[in-house]
Amino acid sequence: MLKKNKPLKLYYSISEVARRFDGNESLLRYWEKEFPQLRPKKAGRGVRQYTEEDIETVRLIYHLVKERGMTLPGARKRLHDNKGQTVDNLDVVERLKAIRAELVAMRDALDSFTYSQVEELKKNL
């Protein structure tokens, strides 16, 4: 039986990681130079192999730089000083985004009801 938390792959290519974050490979290479925490394994001929841990680091960098608008030195300092707190904050933000998406979907579903359907539901209650 497969474990739910077990990743399907051990390593991901730089192009797979770039697609996951709607970025490009050169940005990831640049971040490798700027953030000592991001060090994917390099196979033969310098082919980068990202682990789940590397992808988590990219996710944190992406959140700090692209979503929060921090400078690279600011993001580097935040990851160095408060990585645990940054991970916790990002998890909360992602949960809130998921809740918001669910609420928007519920609102849209409710908006699709016509007045006559609402009246019919009231009668059946």
Buried (B, 14 or more C-beta within 10 A) or exposed (E): EEEEEEEEEEBBBBEEBBEBBEBEBEBBEEBBEEBEBBEBEEEEEEEBBBBBEBBBBBBBBBBBBBEBEBEBEEBBEBBEEEEEEBBEBBEEEEEEEEEEEEEEEEEEEEEEEEEEEEEEEEEEE
